[in-house]
């Protein structure tokens, strides 16, 4: 592809104290550059920029997101690739919560910004940070269109039976309480890759996005019919610091008996629980080391994690009336061979047969790790949310 024909999208994922970015060619799928601005607003910040195998690291104060993104633009010009020559056709912004407003990517204007602000109560940990990134990005890169891509969009058309809680209908509708899901950009990308790899559009598949945050989805013929995260990303699987599923009455109990405030319980459920709360570690590699050392607490934590996964896979297989493909993705899903093996052993009743050598192999690309005789095809497919955001962004241009 000639330089004249090339087009790129700058993808921005703005967090409360960070900016993750990547310059992507949506046609080839190639990342031309990537980087991370960390510890925004702290005494000492850090900026990492990667391009053509070279890494530039800067340690300095980054007072706000505007200063951070300005430094990123400077690094592009000084270290490459030059944004002036990269033919940027759009800036794609990751936004976690799109509510009922957004079923796909949206060209950002003041009305879209207002709707994202309206959804802050449903995404209080994420949407405010995304709004900062959008504000700064539109200011510094005003000559290209900006597009919001929502984590919840893939799950917008969940069947009503899956999306609606058994809560008083008037209360639920008044306060927009339903199951929105999250990680939708990843689930949509990975399930699409699986369909392409297996050459089938009619698949019944389950995608397990297993990272510090973890979620499962059931996808039939390219459409999501279930997902584990709910009103917020707290519901569902056991995660690094989140409880996942828990009896809501635990909130009442802790308030009444332990005297804990809502904010304290919120912090406990979202940051102090999950694998961290069960074992003291939210890094699965450390938990496995402790399992190997014979620590029962670590083994128990891993069994809780695996039990929850087993339950969701079984339930989703029932919902879909069968299962053609089970796919692991994200940091843990892509790299933890022992976790994949132990889960597949628990799922042997589905006719799953794991190819032990393929499962242990370290590889960058998508691959099948089940035997040819397995009733369910088991895969590892690396997620690429930045590429997915870039490709969704150019669909609006």
C-alpha positions in Angstrom: 0.0 0.0 0.0 1.4 3.4 -1.0 1.7 6.2 1.5 -0.9 8.1 -0.5 -3.4 5.3 -0.2 -2.8 4.6 3.5 -5.3 5.9 6.0 -5.0 5.7 9.8 -7.1 6.1 12.9 -5.7 7.4 16.2 -7.4 5.4 18.9 -7.6 6.9 22.4 -8.6 5.1 25.6 -8.7 7.8 28.3 -8.7 6.7 31.9 -9.0 8.7 35.1 -5.2 9.1 35.4 -4.0 7.6 32.1 -4.2 7.8 28.3 -3.6 4.7 26.3 -3.3 5.3 22.5 -2.5 3.5 19.3 -2.2 4.7 15.7 -3.8 2.0 13.6 -4.1 1.2 9.9 -7.7 -0.2 9.8 -7.2 -1.8 6.4 -4.1 -3.8 7.1 -4.7 -4.1 10.9 -1.2 -2.9 11.6 -0.4 -0.7 14.6 2.0 1.9 13.5 2.7 3.3 17.0 1.4 2.9 20.5 1.9 4.4 23.9 0.7 5.1 27.4 0.6 8.2 29.6 0.4 7.2 33.3 0.0 8.9 36.6 -1.7 12.0 35.3 -2.1 14.6 38.0 0.5 13.1 40.3 3.9 14.6 41.2 5.7 12.4 38.7 4.1 11.0 35.6 5.3 8.6 32.9 5.0 8.5 29.1 5.9 5.6 26.9 5.9 5.8 23.1 6.6 2.8 20.8 7.3 3.0 17.1 9.2 0.6 14.7 10.7 -1.4 17.6 12.0 1.7 19.4 10.6 2.7 22.8 10.9 6.2 24.2 10.3 6.7 27.9 9.8 10.0 29.7 9.4 10.7 33.4 7.9 14.1 34.2 4.9 15.7 35.7 1.8 15.4 33.6 -0.6 17.9 35.3 -3.8 17.0 33.3 -5.1 15.1 30.2 -4.5 18.1 28.0 -0.8 18.2 28.9 -0.6 14.5 28.4 -2.1 14.4 25.0 0.0 17.4 23.9 3.1 15.5 24.8 1.8 12.5 22.9 1.4 14.7 19.7 4.9 16.0 20.2 6.3 12.5 20.5 4.6 11.6 17.2 6.4 14.4 15.5 9.8 13.9 17.1 9.9 10.1 17.3 7.5 9.2 14.5 5.4 8.4 12.7 4.5 12.0 11.7 0.8 12.5 12.1 0.9 15.1 9.3 2.0 12.3 6.9 0.0 9.4 8.4 -3.3 10.5 6.8 -5.4 10.3 9.9 -9.1 10.0 8.9 -10.5 9.8 12.4 -9.9 9.7 16.1 -11.6 6.8 17.8 -12.5 7.1 21.5 -13.3 4.1 23.7 -16.4 4.8 25.9 -17.5 2.1 28.3 -21.1 3.0 28.9 -23.4 3.8 26.0 -26.7 2.9 27.7 -29.8 2.6 25.5 -28.6 5.5 23.4 -25.9 3.9 21.3 -26.1 0.6 19.4 -23.0 1.3 17.3 -20.3 3.9 16.8 -21.3 7.6 17.0 -19.8 10.6 15.3 -19.0 12.9 18.2 -20.7 16.3 18.4 -22.0 18.3 21.3 -25.2 16.3 21.4 -23.3 13.0 21.7 -21.1 14.5 24.4 -24.2 15.5 26.3 -25.6 11.9 26.1 -22.3 10.4 27.3 -22.5 12.9 30.3 -26.0 11.8 30.9 -24.8 8.2 31.3 -22.2 9.1 34.0 -24.4 7.6 36.8 -24.3 4.3 35.0 -20.6 4.5 34.3 -19.1 6.6 37.2 -15.7 5.0 37.1 -15.2 5.3 33.3 -17.4 7.8 31.5 -16.0 10.9 33.2 -12.5 9.9 32.1 -13.6 9.2 28.5 -15.2 12.7 28.4 -11.9 14.2 29.4 -10.2 12.4 26.5 -12.9 13.5 24.1 -12.7 17.1 25.2 -8.9 17.3 24.9 -8.8 15.3 21.7 -11.4 17.5 19.9 -9.5 20.5 21.0 -6.0 19.4 19.9 -7.1 17.5 16.8 -10.0 19.6 15.6 -9.4 19.0 11.9 -10.5 15.3 11.8 -13.8 13.7 12.9 -13.9 12.1 16.3 -15.9 8.8 16.8 -17.1 7.2 20.1 -17.1 3.4 20.2 -19.1 1.9 23.1 -18.3 -1.2 25.1 -22.0 -1.7 25.6 -23.1 -1.4 21.9 -22.7 -5.1 21.0 -25.1 -6.0 23.8 -27.7 -3.3 22.9 -30.0 -5.8 21.2 -29.8 -8.6 23.9 -33.1 -10.4 24.0 -35.5 -8.8 26.5 -35.4 -12.0 28.6 -31.7 -11.6 29.0 -31.5 -7.8 29.4 -34.3 -7.2 31.9 -33.9 -7.8 35.7 -36.9 -9.1 37.6 -37.1 -5.7 39.3 -40.3 -3.6 39.5 -40.8 -2.6 35.9 -41.6 1.1 36.6 -38.6 1.5 38.9 -36.3 -0.3 36.4 -37.5 1.8 33.5 -37.4 5.1 35.3 -33.8 4.6 36.5 -32.5 2.8 33.4 -31.7 -0.4 35.3 -31.1 -3.3 32.9 -28.2 -5.4 31.8 -25.9 -3.4 29.5 -22.8 -5.7 29.6 -19.2 -4.5 28.9 -16.1 -5.5 26.9 -18.5 -5.6 24.0 -15.9 -4.3 21.5 -13.7 -7.3 22.4 -16.5 -9.8 22.3 -17.7 -8.6 18.9 -14.2 -8.6 17.5 -13.2 -12.0 18.8 -16.5 -13.7 17.8 -16.1 -12.3 14.4 -12.6 -13.6 14.1 -13.8 -17.1 15.2 -16.5 -17.1 12.5 -14.0 -16.1 9.9 -11.4 -18.7 11.1 -13.9 -21.5 11.1 -15.7 -20.4 7.9 -19.2 -20.4 9.5 -21.6 -17.5 10.1 -24.1 -19.6 12.0 -22.0 -20.6 15.0 -23.2 -20.9 18.6 -20.2 -19.7 20.5 -19.0 -18.6 23.9 -16.3 -16.0 24.3 -14.4 -15.8 27.6 -12.7 -12.4 28.0 -10.4 -13.1 30.9 -8.3 -10.3 32.2 -8.2 -8.4 35.5 -11.8 -7.6 34.4 -13.5 -10.7 33.1 -16.7 -11.4 31.2 -18.4 -14.1 29.1 -20.7 -13.8 26.2 -23.0 -16.1 24.3 -23.1 -15.3 20.5 -25.4 -16.9 18.0 -24.9 -16.2 14.3 -23.0 -13.0 15.2 -25.6 -11.6 17.6 -25.1 -11.6 21.4 -27.8 -13.4 23.3 -26.3 -13.3 26.8 -23.4 -11.7 28.7 -22.2 -11.9 32.2 -21.7 -8.2 33.1 -24.9 -6.3 34.0 -25.9 -2.8 34.9 -22.2 -2.3 35.7 -19.0 -4.4 35.1 -19.4 -5.8 38.7 -21.8 -8.6 37.8 -20.7 -12.0 36.5 -17.4 -13.8 36.7 -14.8 -13.7 39.5 -12.3 -10.9 38.6 -9.1 -9.5 39.8 -10.6 -7.2 42.4 -14.4 -7.5 41.7 -16.7 -10.0 43.4 -18.7 -10.9 40.3 -22.1 -12.4 41.2 -23.0 -11.9 44.8 -26.4 -11.9 46.7 -27.5 -8.2 46.7 -28.6 -8.7 50.3 -24.9 -8.8 51.2 -25.0 -5.0 50.8 -27.9 -4.7 53.4 -26.1 -7.1 55.7 -22.8 -5.2 55.7 -24.6 -1.9 56.2 -26.6 -3.1 59.1 -24.2 -5.5 60.8 -20.8 -4.1 59.9 -21.8 -0.5 59.8 -20.2 0.0 56.4 -21.2 2.9 54.2 -22.3 2.5 50.6 -19.0 3.9 49.4 -17.1 1.4 51.6 -19.1 -1.5 50.2 -18.7 -0.2 46.7 -14.9 -0.2 47.1 -14.9 -3.6 48.8 -17.0 -5.2 46.0 -15.2 -3.5 43.1 -11.6 -3.3 44.3 -11.0 -5.4 47.3 -12.6 -8.7 46.4 -12.3 -11.2 43.6 -9.0 -13.0 43.4 -7.4 -10.3 45.5 -9.9 -10.7 48.2 -9.8 -14.5 48.1 -6.1 -15.1 47.9 -4.4 -11.8 48.5 -3.2 -11.6 44.8 -5.0 -10.4 41.7 -2.1 -11.6 39.5 -3.0 -15.1 38.4 0.7 -16.0 37.9 1.3 -15.3 41.5 -1.8 -17.3 42.5 -0.6 -20.3 40.5 2.9 -20.1 42.1 1.2 -20.3 45.5 -0.9 -23.2 44.3 2.3 -25.0 43.3 3.7 -24.3 46.7 0.8 -26.1 48.3 -1.1 -23.1 49.7 -4.7 -24.2 50.2 -6.1 -20.7 50.2 -4.7 -20.1 46.7 -6.1 -23.4 45.5 -9.5 -22.6 46.9 -9.5 -19.2 45.2 -8.7 -20.8 41.8 -11.4 -23.3 42.3 -14.0 -20.6 43.0 -12.8 -18.9 39.8 -13.1 -22.1 37.8 -16.4 -23.0 39.3 -17.9 -19.7 38.2 -16.6 -20.1 34.7 -17.9 -23.7 34.5 -21.3 -22.5 35.6 -21.5 -19.8 33.0 -20.4 -22.0 30.1 -23.0 -24.6 31.1 -25.7 -22.0 31.4 -24.9 -20.3 28.1 -24.8 -23.7 26.3 -28.3 -24.4 27.6 -29.5 -20.9 26.5 -28.2 -21.4 23.0 -29.3 -25.0 22.8 -25.8 -26.2 22.0 -22.2 -25.0 21.6 -19.9 -25.0 18.5 -17.0 -22.9 19.7 -15.4 -21.9 23.1 -12.8 -19.1 22.8 -10.4 -17.7 25.3 -9.1 -14.1 25.0 -7.5 -11.2 26.9 -4.5 -11.4 29.1 -5.4 -14.4 31.2 -7.4 -16.2 28.5 -4.6 -15.9 26.0 -1.6 -16.7 28.2 -2.8 -19.0 31.0 -2.5 -22.6 29.6 -3.1 -24.2 33.0 -6.4 -22.3 33.5 -7.6 -23.3 30.0 -6.7 -27.0 30.7 -8.4 -27.1 34.1 -11.5 -25.5 32.8 -11.7 -27.8 29.8 -11.3 -30.8 32.1 -14.4 -29.6 34.0 -16.2 -29.2 30.7 -15.4 -32.6 29.3 -19.1 -33.6 29.6 -19.7 -31.3 26.6 -17.4 -33.5 24.5 -14.5 -31.1 24.7 -11.1 -32.7 24.0 -8.1 -30.4 24.5 -5.0 -30.8 22.4 -2.4 -30.6 25.2 0.5 -29.6 23.0 -1.5 -26.9 21.2 -2.7 -25.6 24.5 0.8 -25.3 25.8 2.2 -23.6 22.7 3.0 -19.9 22.9 1.9 -18.2 19.8 0.8 -14.7 18.8 -2.1 -15.5 16.4 -5.5 -17.1 16.6 -5.3 -20.9 17.0 -7.4 -24.0 17.7 -6.3 -25.8 20.8 -8.8 -28.7 20.7 -8.4 -32.1 19.0 -10.0 -32.8 15.6 -12.4 -35.1 17.4 -13.6 -32.6 19.9 -17.4 -31.9 19.9 -16.7 -28.3 20.6 -13.9 -26.3 18.9 -11.8 -24.6 21.5 -9.7 -21.6 20.4 -7.4 -18.9 21.7 -7.9 -15.6 19.8 -6.0 -12.5 20.8 -8.4 -9.6 21.2 -7.5 -6.3 19.5 -9.9 -3.6 20.8 -7.9 -0.8 19.2 -8.2 -2.3 15.8 -11.9 -2.9 16.4 -12.4 0.7 17.4 -10.4 1.9 14.3 -12.5 -0.2 12.0 -15.8 0.8 13.6 -14.7 4.5 13.3 -14.1 4.4 9.6 -17.5 2.9 9.0 -19.0 6.3 9.8 -16.8 8.2 7.3 
